[in-house]
């Protein structure tokens, strides 16, 4: 049984931890508002670009000379998985859920006899995957630890890296893994095929905006569809990566806010339990001392 001093030290330690978790919850709540606004602001642009690409691709589906970013290489032997996670922990199962989805995808591809390569964006995903799939990693993770505010240039650098790898024949299919923000308590891990652009996924993602951009409308393109696609498809890689980073940032802060709130509540429950144990033990010790005093007095 721990002594009274040990219990006092434990209570003080838990109280100090509770102050830290409460402060982290408040910081995450403040950051969440800005991150959520940025993620929601990026969605319409991404969805409209998807709608334009889907419409152009539908017109050029059976034609020759279509950009490889849409038509692909004609193979699907080598798959590059880009796993986007956070640079820091203490955000519940946020990082683990993304990594778990990526691992399921890896196992599925390997079972089909495909070659899998990994590129991590964020240190936490890299640390988890390195233990089990370190041999699949093609490079050091993209480090965003020093980035205080995500900008399009950060996504553009990652996209340029992916485009160079694709043009050098390093992979046939590229899939992006991130967490889509829904609410403070709901973040859904998602896999999005970046290269070649999946028309089925794009069409599904733009169903909500179909009323605004009806497929029955007639469009005239200047210059022609192929030229527009040649410019839009590489740009779309940057746009989708940027949206994924913003969704991840909002999801991370939402998950951290929830995790720190739970930790603060658990610390409060532990403090109450330890305080009760401390009071009972202290009362038992006082009672024992009184009995000893009374017994000694009666003996005299």
N, C-alpha and C positions, 0 to 999 in steps of 0.2 A: 504494500500500500504506500503511495507517495506521501511524503511529509507535507506539512502545511506550507513550508517554504517552497517546495516544489510546485504545489498547486498555485500559490501566489505568482510564481514566475511564469507558470503556464498560462494563467489568466491574463497577465500583463502582455505576454507574447501574442496571444490570440487577439487582444484588444488592439495591439499595434498593427497586426495583419489586417484587422477589420478596417482600420483607418486607411490603410493603403488601398484595399479593394474598393472602398467607398470613393476614394479620390479617383481611382482608375475608372470607375463607373461614371463619374461626373465628366471626366475628360472625354471618354468614349461617347457620351451623350452629346457633348458639344461638337465633337468631330463628325458624328453621325449626320447631323443636320446638313452640313456642307457637302459631305460625301453623297448623301441621298439626293440632294438637289442636283449635283453634277451628274449622277447616274441617270436620273430621270430626264435631264436635259439632253443627254446624249442619245436616248432611245429613239426619238422621232427622226433624227438625221440618219441613224443606222437603218431604221425600218424603211425610210423613203429610198435610200440607196439600194437596199435589197429589192424593193419593188421595181425600181428602174432596171436593175440587173436581170431580175426574173423576166421582165417584159422583153428586154433585148435578147436574152438568151433563148426565149421561146421562139422569137423570129428567126434565130440563126441555128436552131437545133440541128437541122439536117444539112447545113452547109459546110464546106471545106474551109480550112485555114482559120478556124476559130482559135482564139487565144488559148494556150495551154493552161492558163489559170482557170479556165472554164471547162475545156475539153479534157484536161489531164494529159498524162504521158502515154496513155494507152495501157498502162500497167497499174497494179496496186500491190506490188510485192514489198515495197519498203514504206513503212509508216512512221512519220515523225509525230510524237505526242508532245505538245507544249502545255506543261502543267503550271498554272498560275496559282500561287498561294501567297500567304503573308510573309513578311520579314520577321515578325515577332509572334510569340505565342500568347498564352493567357486569353484565348478567345474561344474556349469551349472546343467543340468538335469541328470547327470551321475548316481547318487545314486537313484534318483526318478524313473528312467526308469527300473532299476533292481528290485526295490521294487514293482513297478507296475506289472511287469511280474510275480513276486512271488505271489502277491495278487490274480491275475487272476487264477493262478494255485491252490491256496488255495480254492478259491470260487468254482472252478470246482470240486475239490476233495470232498469238503464238500457237494456239491450238489449231488454227487454220493454216499454219506453216508460213506465216508472214514474218518479215524482218522488222523489228521494232527499234526505234531510236527515241531517246528522251532529251528534251530541253526544258529546264525548269526556270520559271520566273518567280523568284522569292526563295529565301533560304530555308524556310520550314519544310516546304515540299521536297526540296533537294535533300535535306537531312533524312527525311523519312524514306524516300525512294532509294537513296544511296545504300542503305543497309540491305535491301533486298534485290534491287535492280541497278546497282552501280555500274555494271558492265554495259548497260544500254545507253548510258549518258554520253553524249557526243561533245559536250563542252561544259565549262563552268556555268553556274546559274547566273541569270540576269539579276544584278544587284540593284534594288530600288530602295535600299535602307536609308540612304541620305536624301531621298526625294521627299520633300515636305508637302509638295502639291503636284499631283499628276497633271501633266500636260500632253498635248498631242505629239510633241517631239519625242517623248519617251516611248510612246507606242510606235512611232514611225521608225525609230532605231531598231526596235525588235522586229518590225515588219520587214525592214530592209535586210536584216539578217536572214529571215526566213526565205525571202525572195531570192537572195544570193544562193542559199543552199539548194533551193528548187531549181534554179537555172543551171547550177553545177551538177545536177542529177543526183543529189544526195538522198532524195526521197521522192516518192510518187504521190503520197497522200499526207496532208498535215491536218491534225485535229487539235483544237484548242479546248482546254479544260479550265473552267472557272466556276464561281458560285454566283448565281443570279439572285439579286436582292428582291425580296417580296415584302418583308416587314422586319421589325426588330427581332422577332422570334422565329422567322421563317426565311431561310436562305437555301436555295435549291442548287446543288451541284449540276453542272451542265456540260455536255460535250458538243462542240460546234466544229464542223468540217470547214477549214479555211481554204485549203488548196487541194484539189480543184474545188471551186465554189459549188456546193450542192444545191441544185435548183429545187429539189423537193423540200429541203430544209428552209430555203429562202422563201419559197411560196407559202409554207406553213407559218413562218414567222411574220409574214405580211398579210395574213388573212384579215386582221382587224382593220388594216388600212385599205382594204379592197373597195370599200364604199367611196373613199376619197379618190381612188385611182382605178376606176372601172376598166376592166380589160376590153370592154366594148368600145371605148373611146379610140379615136383615130389619132395617131401620133406621127409627126414628120420629124426625122432626125437630121441634124446638120452638125458635123459631117455624118458619114454612114454609121450603121450600127457597129461594124467591126472596129472602126477607129475609136468610137466611144467606149466600147468594151475594153479595148487594149489599154485605155487610160483609167477606166473605172475599176477594173478588177484588181490591179496592184494597190490602188488607193483603198479599195474595200478591205484589203487585208489589214491596213493600218487602222481603218475605222473600226473594224470588228475587234482588233486587239485593244484599241483604246477603250471601247465600250466594256470589254471584259475586265480591264484593269479598274475602271470606274465602278463596275458592279461588284468586283472583289473588294474594293476599298469600302464601299457602303456595307457589304455583307460582313466584312471583318469587324467594323465598328459596332454593328448591330449585335454580332455574336459576342464580342468582348463586353458590351454593355450588359447583355443578359447573363453572361458567365460571372461577371463581377458582382452583379446584383445577387445571384445565387450564392456566391462565395460570402458576401456580406451577411446574408441571412443565415447561412450555415455557421459563420463565426459567431453571430449573436446567439444561436442555439447552443453552441459549444460553451460560450461564456456563461450562459445561464446554468448549464449542466455542471460545469466546473465550480461555479460559485455555490451551487447547492451542495455539491460534494465537499467543498471546502468548509461550509458552515456546519454540515453534519459532523465532519471529522473534528472541527474545532470545538463543537458542543460536546462531543464524546470525550475529548481530552479534558475539557473543563470539568465535566461530571466526574471523570476518573480522579482528577486532582482533588475535588471536593470530598469524594469518598475516602481518599487517603488521609486528608486532613481530619475528617470526622473520626475515622478509625483510630488515628493516632491520639486524638483528644480523649476518646473513650478508654483507650488503653492506659492513660494516665489516671 
